[in-house]
């Protein structure tokens, strides 16, 4: 969570009649101004990037927990960083938060002709295809269809986004069984690569297997990133129970062989399936 900076606000320095968003922008500008907060004044786009990425993940986690107070807080932390980045840019004369808002507003109108203009796109699939076509028209520097695929996304998310995009131009399996067969095929190729003991081949095949499993998740209408996140949480929860059981037996991790650990693990799976 972003560290909050304490600041005394007076009625003279901050107009209480301004909108809540403008008030936030005024506060950030005051924090960055001479006489403001030393920590905030030291920040740059580069120094804020780790926090920006971290806050985006914390927003996602808060959304999953369905805790509105926590979700609201994390959205606020992320918004603060957006405003901070825009304020840093304003100080150097590059752009203002108004430019950011104006551009996203125009983009939303431009990419939703079925709402703000004339278009026959009515269902979600047609709207997505239309969105992709408009994006390609906007970004003419690289005519490749996947040119807009962000390279900075987490691997699972990027794989699923790539698969979803090509599916919208009919490059997709029609049957779920075909994807399952491909998973089995890739697993077989990985087994052969492991037998060959060629590390590069093993890496390639592990990547191919992960990629097609992501596709399987997508065809099952699941988000691979969310599914793996849930599976990891389940693993952590069960491992914590395993550790608790060891303590109750007067033992600790590292001093118990795999057979005993497996026996405890299997018992936990039976009694705590979720």
N, C-alpha and C positions, 0 to 999 in steps of 0.2 A: 504494500500500500504506500502511496506517495506520502512522504513526511509533510505534515501540515506546518505552515509557518505562522506564528502568532503575530498579530498586528492590531494595534489600537485604531479603530475607525471613528472619525469624528463626523458630525453632520456637515461640517464645513468642507471636509476633504472628499466625501463621497455622498452624492446626491441620493437620498432614499427614494426619490420619485422615479429614478431610472428603472428600466426593466431589469429583472434578475440577471439576464445574460449580460447586459451592458454593465451592470454592477460588478459582475465577475471580471469582465475585461478591464474595468477601471481598477479593481483591486490588484490584478496581475500587473498592470502598468505601474501602479504605485510601488509594488514590491520590487520591480525592476528599475525604478527610477533612482537618481542620486538621493541618498538618505534612506533608501528602502532596505530590504533584507539582504545582507551580504551573501547568503547562500543563493538566493534567487538571482541576484545580479551576476553571479559567476557562471550561471548555466548557459550552455550552448545547445544547438540542435544535436550535436554529437553526444554531449554528456547526458542529454535527456532520452536518447534512443533506448537504452536498456529499460528505463522505467516505462516508456511508452509501450514497448512490447510486453513487459510484465503486466501492466495494467490491462491490456487487451485480454490477456489470458485470465486475469482475475475477474474481469467482466463475464467471460464465458463460464467460469466456475460458479460465480454468483447466480447466473441465470439458471444453471443446472440445479442448484440447491433450492430454487423457488422461494428464496427468502427475500421478500421485497425490500426490506430495510437495507440488507447487505447489497442487493443488486443496485439500489438507488445510490448507495455510497460509492460503489465501484464505478458506476457510470459517471459520477461526479469527478472521481479521480482521473478518469480517462479524459473527460471534457477539459479539466484543468490543464492537462498536458497539451491538448490541442490548442487551447488559448495561449499557453506559454510559448509554444512553437511559433504561433502567428505573431505574438508580441515581439519575439526576437527578430523575426523577419521584418516587422514594421520598423523597428529601431534602425535597421540597416537600409531602409528604403526599398526593400524588395517587394513586399506586398503586405496587405492588412487583412484582418479577420473578415472584413466586409467583402474582400475579393474572394476569399475562400467560400463564404456563404453564397455570394452571387454565382460563382462558378458551379457549385453543386446544385443550386436551384435551377439554373439553366440546363444543366445536364439532365436532371430529373424530368423537366418538361420535354426536352428534346428526345429522350429515350422512352417516353410514354405517350407516343402519338395516339394510342388507343384511348387515352384519357383526356389529353389536352389538344388533340388534333383529329385527323381522319385516318382511321386504320380499322381493318377487319379483325385484328387479333383480339380474341376474347378469352380463350382458355390459357392456362398457365404455360403450357408447352409452346403455344404460338407466340406468346409474349416473350418468352426466353429467346426463341429463334430471332424474333424481331430485334430484341436487345443486342444480340450478338452481331446482327447485320449492321445496326447503327454504329456499334463500337468499331467495326472494321472500317466503316466509311470515315469515322472520325480519325482513326489512326492509320493514315495511308503510308507512313514511312516504311513499314514492313507489312507486306500483303499476306504473309502467312497467317492462317486461321488462328494458330495458337500463339501468335506474337504477343498478345495481351496477357498471357498466363504469367502471373507473378512468380519470379524465381525465389523470392524470399519467404514463401509460405512454408510451414512445416511439411515434411515429406508426404505424410499420409493425406493431408488436406490438398496438397498440390496434385497428387496423383488422382484423387477423386474429382477435383475440379477439371483436370485435363480430360478425364474419361467422360464426365458429364457434358463438357463442351463438344467433344467429337460425336457424342451420342445424338446431339441436336442436329447434326448433319448426316444422320443415319449410319455412322460408323460405330455399330454396337451389335452385340449378340441379341437375338430376338428371344431366345429361350434361356431360362435360368439353368437348365441342365447343361447347356453348352458351356456356361461359365464354370460350373462344377467340374466338368470334364477337363477344362483348361487348368483348373487348380490341380487336379490329379496329374495332368501331364507335366506341369511345372514342378510338382513335388518329385516326380520320377526323374526329371532332368537334374534336380538338385541332388538326389541320391547318387546318381552317376557321377556328378561333379565331385562329391565328397569322396567317392571311391578313387577318383583320379588324383586326389590330394593336390590339385592345382588351385591355389588360393584365389586367383583372379576369376577363374571359372566358377568357384563356389560363391564368391561375392556377386557375380552376375546373376547366378541362378537364384540366390536368396532374394535379390532385388526383384527379379521377375516374379517370384512366388508372392512376395509382398504386394506387388503391383496388381496381380490378378485377384488376390484376396480382397484388396480394396474394391476392385470391380465387383466382386461377389457381394460385398456389403452394399454397394450402390444399387445393384440389381434387386437386392432385398429391401430397398428403400431405407437403408440405414446410413448414418454418417460414420465413416470408419474411425475418424478421430474420436468421436464421442464413445463409440463402442469399445475402442481400445482403452480410453480413459476409464470407463466403467469396469472393464476387466482388470485393469491395474489396481483400481480401488478395492475390488473384490479380493485380489491377491494379497494386498497389503493388510486388509482386515483379517483374512484367514491366517496370515503369517503372524500377526499380532496375537491371535488366539493360540497359535502354536507356541509362541514364546511364553505366553501366560501359563500354558499347560506345563511346559518345562520347568518354570519357576515353582509351580505347585508340587512338582516331583523333586525339587531340590537340585535341579540341573540347570545348565545354561547353554546358550547357543555356542557352537564350536566344540563342545565336549561330547556331543551325541552323534552316533553314527546314522547313516542315511536310512537304514532299515527302521529304526525307531521314529525318526522324523517322518518317514512316509506313513507309518502306522497312525501317528497322531494326525497327520494331514488328512488322511482318508477318513478318519473318524470325524474331524471337523467338517469335511465336505458333506458327510452324511447328516450331521446334526445342524449345520449352518449352510444350506445349499446356496443362499444368496450372499 
